[in-house]
Amino acid sequence: MSALQPMARLVAALLREDDRRCLLGEDVRSGGMLGLSRVAAEDEQLRPRLLGSPLTGAGLVAHAGGLALAGLRPIVLLPSASALLEALPALRELGRLPWRSGGQHDVPVLFVAPNGPGFGVGGDQAECAEATLTAVPGVEVWCAGRAEDLCGYLRSAAEFLGTDTDDHDTEHTSGPRVLLLPRSVIVRDLMIDLDLDASLPRAPTAVLREGDRATVFAWGAALAPALAAADACARHSGIEVNVVELGCLAPLDEALLVELASATGKLVIAHAGPRRGGIGAELAALFADRSILHLDAPILRVTGELPANLALLAGHEEHRASPTATAIANAITHVVHY
């Protein structure tokens, strides 16, 4: 069983817990493409709060923003993160509303969208949207990386909890929030039962594995191979490394990231999708700027291997859009022995 079934139960629970919440999406009344609204759609008391929307991304984003300004807490279930790329002008306006109103208006809209490779359909599914979304001012972008954390991410994101360790249990509402669900993660078989009542028990950006030889920064589809690479290095070479999950991609917790980078001075950044122009490049620039006196090796980025024309990437080759554990392990070995 994947995490989609407990997540569907959690979506219904979130609606029952707060009358201000409603679901938006082009097919939410029929269960949604991923089935996340299926349980809610079967509940006659919840169905009135499932609002079917037209197949226009900008209209959906604007509708959700209007509902939020009216005092509701919309949760928008999208078939793909690319829908938000099509709606960038509307999303940009939502991100600007809190500061344009002088802090008088919050826009607590949660967009939930699958992202990246994992469904075997190739093409644009191999492209990761987070680099574009994180460039929109005022929009928070979260990205889950482990199947066992998906429900915690969803609940915490919907509750608009803070992203830092100090304010993680405090309600934090301002602009819209995007929760990206890597396709390769949401289809992964669960090994444990998920607690639907539990929020994420830590800040989204956190150290998941501790070590002192190097630090690996990873998120989304790259997190599992990064953890596997760290385990392999420890098992075969005795190399213990930090693995840091960047669960919040915007805004970045720069102070924490710089502290973690400076602690070892040997850094690997792993993420799915294209190498150029992404968050990995932004992180490398941040570390080169603020951790330069602590760096003992080049900052290595390990990404997907994508052809120049994504149309050439057939469904069965979609895995090439994510870095492998072997590639990440080789990068770890390189920086440790540099």
N, C-alpha and C positions, 0 to 999 in steps of 0.2 A: 504494500500500500504506500502511495506517495503522500506528501503533505497536503495535497489539494483537498482531500476529504475532511480532515480536521480544520483546515482553513475555511472551508465552506460552513462548517458548524460555527466557527468563530465569527464569521461575518454576520450570521444570524444573531449570535449572542451580542455582538456589538450594537446591533439595531435595538434589541430588547433592552439593553442597559441604558440607552440614552435616546429619548424620543426625538432629539434634534437631529439624529443621524438618518440619512436616507442614501439609497444606492442609485447611481446613475450609470447608464451604459446602453449601448445599442441593443443588447439582447439580455439584459439582466432579468427580465420577467420570464425568460425561458431557461434560466440557469447560467447563462454566460458561456463564453467559449471554453473557459477553463473549469466551469462548473462551480465557481466561487459563490454564485448567488442561488444555487440550486436549493439549498435548505431553506433560505429565506423565501424563495418563490413558492415553496410548498406550505408555508405558514400563512393562513388566511389573514391573520392579524398584521403581518408584516408586508404583505403584497402591496397595500396602498403606498408604501414608502419606497417601492421599486419603480423608478421612473425611466421608461424606455426613451432613448434619445436618437436623433437622426444621425445618419452616417457622415457627419461633418465634424471634424475635430474642433475647429474654432467655435462652432455653436455649442458643442458639449462643454468646453472649458468655460465659455462665457456664461452658460446656464448654471454651471456649478458655482461660479463666482457670485452670481446674483443670489442664489440660495444661501450662500455663506453670509453675504451682506445682510440678508433678511433674518439671520440668527440661527440658521441650520448648520449642520456639520456634514456636508456631502462627502460620500466615498464614491469615487468614480472608478469603475472597473473597465479597463481598456483591453482590447485584444492584442495590442502591441505598443511598445514605447514609441514606435514610429508615428503613432497618432498624435503624440505631443509635439513631434517635430513639425507635423503638418499644421499644428495649432500654435506655433511659436508666438505670433503677434498677440493672440489672446492670453497666452500664458505669461507673456512679458507684462501685460497690463495688470494681471492679478498680482504678480510679484511687486509691482510698483505701488499698488493701492495703499498698503500700510503707511509707507513714508510720504506718499503724496497727500494723504489725509492728515498728516501730522500725528500719526499714531492713534487716530480716533477709530479706525476701522481695521479689524483683523479679517483675514480671509482663510479660515481653517478648512481648506479643501484638501483631501487626500486623494491623490491619483495612484492607482495600483496597476502596474503594467508588466507583463513578461518582456524579457530583453535578452538579446544575444543568442548564441547558438544553442541547439538542444532538441529541436523538434524534427530535425532531419529534412527540412524543406529548402535549405540552402539560400542563396541570394541574399536579400537584405537582412535576413535573420542572423547572418554572420556579422553584421555591422552592429556595433554597440552605440547606443544613443547617449550614454551618460556624459560624454565630453561636451556635447552640444547643450544638454540640459543644465549642466553645472555652470555654464556661462551666462545663464539668465539671472540677473540680479533679483534678489528677494525670494528665490525659490530654493527650498531645501531639497536635497536629493539623497535618499537612503538607498542602499543596495545590500540585500541579504546574501550571505555566502554559504550557509550550511542549512541543510534540510531541517535539522532539529531546532533551528532558531527561527524558522519562518513564522510560526504563530506568535512568538515573542516580538518579532519585528512588526508584524501587522498590528498587534494590540498596542504596542508602544507608539507606533506611527499614528494610529487612529486616535490615541489619547493625547497626542501632541505633547509628549513629554520632552524635556530638555535633552540635548545631545551631549552635554558634558557630564562628567562624573558627579560634580557638585550639585547640579540641578536636574538630575535624571528623574527624580520623583516629583518634579514640579511642573505643573501645566505650563506650556509654552505655546502661545498662539500668536502668529503675526501673518506671514505670508503662506502660500500653498506649499504642500509637501508632496514629493514624488517618492513612492516606494517601488523600486525595481526588483523584479523577481527573475533571476537568471533561469532560463528555460532548462538548462542542464541540471539545475538544483531542484526545481519544483517537480521534476519527474523522477527524482532519485528515490529509491525505496527507503522507508523509514525503519530504523532499528529500534526505536523507542516510542512510547506513547507520549503525545504532546499534551502539555497542560494548557488548556484554553483560557484559564484564568490568570496565567502568569504573563507579566510583561517581560521584555528582554532584561535579564538580570544584571546587565552591565550597560555602560555607554556603548553606542554602536561602534565607535572606534576603540579598539582594545587589543591588548596582547593576549593571544590565544595559546601560544607556546613560548616558553622562556628558554633563553640561551645567551651566551656571551661572546660568541665568535663572529656573528653577523646578524643583520636584521633583514627580514623579508617583509615587504609591504604588499598586500594582496587584497582583492575584493571580488565579489561576485563569483563568476564561473572559475576564476583562477585560484580561489581560496583553497579548495580541496586539493588540487595538485601541489600547491605551495606547502600545505601541511604534510602531504605525502612525501614531498622532496625533503622536508626537514627531518621527518622520521627516517628516511633512507640514509641521509647524511649522518645522523646520529648512530644508526645501526651499523653502517659499513665503515665509517671513518672516524667515529667518535666526535663529530662536529656538532655542537649544540647551538642552535640559532633561535633568535626571537622570530615569531611569526605574528605580524600585526594585521588585524582585519580593519580595513577602512570601510566601516559600515555606513558612515556619513561622508559623502563625497562633496557636499556643499551645504554649509560652509565647512571647510577643512579646519580641524583642530590643530592649527599650525604649531602652537607652543608644545603640545604633546608630541607631535610628529617629529619636530626638531630635537626634542629631548631624547626620544627613542633612537633617532638616527645617530645622534652624537654619542650615545652610550657605547656603540660598537664601532662606528666609523667605517663599517663595511656593509654596503647596502645593495639589495636586489629588489626591484619593483616588478611585480608580475600582474598582468591583467589581460583579459580577452580583448579581441578586436584589433583595430589598426594600431601601429606603433606611433605614428606621427600625429601630433596635434591633440593628444589625449591627456587624461589626468596624470598618467605616468610621467609625461614630459613636464607637467606643472610641478609634480613632486620633486623630480630631479632638479629643476631650477630652484625650488625652495631650499633643498638640502645644499646645493652648491652655493647658495647665497648665505645661509644662516648656520650651516654646519661645516663650512669649508675647513676650519682649523682642526676638525676632528676626523676628517675623512682620510682613510689609509689605503683606499683603492678606488678605482673608477666606479661610478654608480651604474649598475647594469640594469637594463630593462629587458624583460622577457615577455613577449606578447604572442598573439596569434600570427600565423603565417597566411597572409591573404594575398590572392592574386590582384593585379591592378584592376581587373574587371571582375566585380563580385558575381556577375552573371555566370562566370566560368566555374563558380564554386557549387558543385552539385550537392544534393542533400546528404549523400553518403560521405562527403568530404567535409561536412560542416565542422567536424571536430578540429579541423586545422585552424579555426578561428580562436581557439583557446590554447594557452601554453601547456606543455606537457610537464609532468613531474620530473622527467629526466632532464629536460632543458633547464628547469629551475634548479635542480640539484647541481647541474654542471656550472651554472652561474654562481651558486653558493660556494662551490669548491674553488672557483676561479678567484673570487674576491677574498676568500679566507687565506689562500696561499699567494696572493699577489705580492 
